[in-house]
C-alpha cells in the first residue's frame, strides 16, 4: 500500500496543563477530540503525520508525557519538530527516550521513512519584521545553520520534505533567507505552522521555485489533517 503523508501543526495540547484553547475562541472547543476523529478516519498505520511544532503547553517533559502518549496512540508514524511554545522540550536524548515508539523528532538531522526523507528546524521570526533585533538576527542565523545541518545529513534529496515551525516567508509573502536556503536543496514540500487567525490571511502557500509550501496550523485547517502526498 502506498504511504500517504499528512501534516498538522500547533496542537497546543494541555492534558496535564490547565490551559484550555477555547479561551482563544469558540472554534477551539474540543479541538483535540475533533483532530483525533479526523486522524483515525483517514490515517492508516503505514502513513506518516508531520507535526511541525507547538505540540504541548506543558512546561516539563514529564508533564508533556500524557500529551505525547495521546498522539502516540493514534495510527501512523509521527515526525515532530520543536515550536516556540514547546517549553517541555529538554535535551534531545531525553525527549527521544520519552517518546512512544511511533514518534520521531528532528534536530540537526534527518529521517528516512518509506521513499521519503524528512528534514527540519524550528526557524524564527523573519528579518524585516517589526522590532526584529540583533538577538533575533543571531537566533535566525543559527536556525539557518541548523536547517543546513539537517539537510546536509540527508543521504538523498529525492522526495525531500521539510518541516519548519515559523513561516519562511514574511507577512507580505516575500521569501526570506530561509527560503533561499531551501531553494538550494529543492525539497518537494515544506510544511509550517505558528500562524493563527489574521496572521493566516497573508501567509504564503503554493509553489515557489518548484517547492510546494503548506500552512498547516490546526485552526487554519479547521482541525483536520492536510494530506501532503
C-alpha positions in Angstrom: 0.0 0.0 0.0 1.3 3.5 -0.9 2.3 5.7 2.0 0.3 8.9 2.5 1.9 12.0 4.2 -0.3 14.2 6.3 0.5 17.3 8.3 -1.0 19.3 11.2 0.7 21.9 13.5 0.1 23.8 16.7 -1.9 21.2 18.5 -1.3 23.1 21.8 -2.4 20.1 23.9 -3.0 20.6 27.6 -3.9 17.2 29.1 -1.7 17.9 32.1 -1.8 21.7 32.0 -4.8 23.9 32.8 -4.8 25.8 29.6 -7.9 25.1 27.5 -7.6 26.5 24.0 -11.2 27.7 23.8 -10.1 30.9 25.6 -8.9 31.9 22.2 -12.3 31.5 20.6 -15.3 29.1 20.3 -13.7 27.5 17.2 -11.2 25.8 19.6 -13.8 23.9 21.6 -12.9 20.2 21.8 -10.3 20.8 19.2 -8.2 17.7 20.1 -11.2 15.4 20.0 -12.1 16.7 16.6 -8.5 16.3 15.3 -8.4 12.7 16.8 -11.6 11.8 15.0 -10.4 13.1 11.6 -7.0 11.4 12.2 -8.4 8.0 13.0 -10.8 8.1 10.0 -8.1 9.0 7.4 -4.7 7.8 8.6 -3.5 4.2 8.3 -0.7 2.5 10.3 1.6 2.8 7.3 1.0 6.6 6.8 3.2 9.4 8.2 1.9 12.5 10.0 4.1 15.6 10.3 3.7 17.8 13.4 5.8 21.0 13.0 5.8 22.4 16.5 3.8 23.8 19.4 2.7 20.4 20.4 2.0 20.7 24.2 1.6 23.5 26.7 3.5 21.5 29.3 6.5 23.2 30.9 8.3 19.9 32.0 8.9 16.9 29.8 7.3 14.7 32.5 4.1 16.7 32.2 4.2 16.6 28.4 4.2 12.8 28.5 0.4 12.5 28.6 0.1 14.7 25.5 2.8 12.8 23.7 1.2 9.4 24.6 -2.2 10.7 23.3 -0.6 11.4 19.9 1.4 8.2 20.0 -1.8 6.1 20.4 -3.1 7.4 17.0 -2.4 5.5 13.8 0.7 6.2 11.6 4.3 7.2 12.2 4.7 10.8 13.5 7.6 13.2 12.9 7.9 16.2 15.1 9.9 19.4 15.4 10.1 21.9 18.2 7.9 25.0 18.3 8.3 28.2 20.2 5.9 27.1 22.9 7.3 23.7 23.4 9.0 24.6 26.7 9.0 21.0 27.8 11.5 20.1 25.1 14.7 19.5 27.0 17.8 17.6 25.7 17.2 15.7 22.5 18.2 12.4 24.2 15.7 12.9 27.0 12.9 13.8 24.5 13.7 10.7 22.3 13.8 8.4 25.3 10.3 9.7 26.4 8.5 9.4 23.0 6.3 6.5 22.1 7.8 4.2 19.6 5.7 5.6 16.7 7.1 9.1 17.2 10.4 10.6 15.9 11.8 14.1 16.4 14.1 16.1 14.1 17.0 18.1 15.5 20.0 18.8 13.3 19.4 15.5 11.5 17.1 13.8 9.0 14.8 10.8 8.9 14.1 8.5 6.0 10.8 6.7 6.0 9.5 4.8 3.1 10.7 6.6 0.0 10.7 10.0 1.7 13.4 11.9 3.5 12.4 14.4 6.2 14.4 17.4 7.5 13.6 20.4 9.5 14.2 23.0 12.2 12.1 25.4 14.2 13.1 28.6 12.4 12.5 32.1 13.8 10.7 35.4 13.0 11.8 36.8 9.7 14.3 39.8 9.2 12.5 43.0 8.4 9.6 42.3 10.8 8.7 45.0 13.3 11.1 45.0 16.4 13.4 42.5 14.8 16.5 42.8 17.0 20.2 41.9 16.9 19.3 39.0 19.2 16.6 37.9 16.7 19.2 38.0 13.9 21.5 35.8 15.9 18.8 33.2 16.5 17.6 33.4 12.9 21.1 32.8 11.5 21.5 29.9 14.0 18.3 28.3 12.7 19.5 28.6 9.1 22.7 26.7 10.1 20.5 24.1 11.9 18.5 23.7 8.7 21.6 23.2 6.7 22.8 20.6 9.2 19.6 18.7 8.8 19.6 19.0 5.0 23.2 18.0 4.7 22.6 14.9 6.8 20.2 13.5 4.2 21.5 10.7 2.1 19.2 11.7 -0.8 17.2 14.8 -1.7 14.7 12.8 -3.8 11.2 13.0 -2.3 12.5 15.5 0.3 10.0 17.1 2.7 11.0 19.9 5.2 9.3 20.8 8.5 9.5 24.3 9.9 7.6 25.9 12.7 7.9 29.5 11.7 6.8 30.7 8.3 9.8 31.1 5.9 8.1 34.0 4.0 7.4 37.3 5.6 4.0 38.8 6.3 3.9 40.3 2.8 4.6 36.9 1.2 8.2 37.7 0.3 10.8 35.0 0.6 13.3 35.4 3.5 16.8 33.9 3.7 15.3 30.6 5.0 13.6 30.2 1.6 16.8 31.0 -0.3 18.5 28.2 1.7 15.7 25.8 0.8 15.9 26.6 -2.9 19.5 25.2 -2.9 18.2 21.8 -1.8 14.9 21.8 -3.8 12.5 20.0 -1.4 9.3 18.8 -2.9 7.3 20.1 0.1 7.7 22.4 3.1 5.2 22.5 5.9 5.0 25.1 8.6 2.7 26.4 11.3 2.9 29.1 14.0 0.4 31.4 12.4 -3.2 31.8 13.7 -6.2 34.0 13.0 -5.4 37.1 11.0 -1.8 36.0 10.5 -3.0 33.2 8.2 -4.6 35.7 5.8 -1.3 36.9 4.3 0.6 33.6 4.7 2.3 32.3 1.5 1.0 29.0 0.2 1.6 27.3 -3.1 4.6 26.7 -5.3 7.9 28.7 -5.2 10.9 27.6 -7.1 9.5 24.1 -7.6 8.7 23.6 -3.9 5.2 23.5 -2.6 4.6 25.4 0.7 1.8 24.4 3.1 0.5 26.3 6.2 -0.8 23.6 8.5 -1.8 25.3 11.8 -4.7 23.2 13.0 -7.2 26.0 13.4 -6.4 27.2 9.8 -7.2 23.6 8.6 -10.4 23.6 10.7 -8.8 20.9 12.9 -8.4 18.4 10.0 -5.2 17.0 8.8 -3.9 18.2 5.4 -2.8 15.5 3.1 0.6 16.5 1.5 1.3 13.3 -0.6 
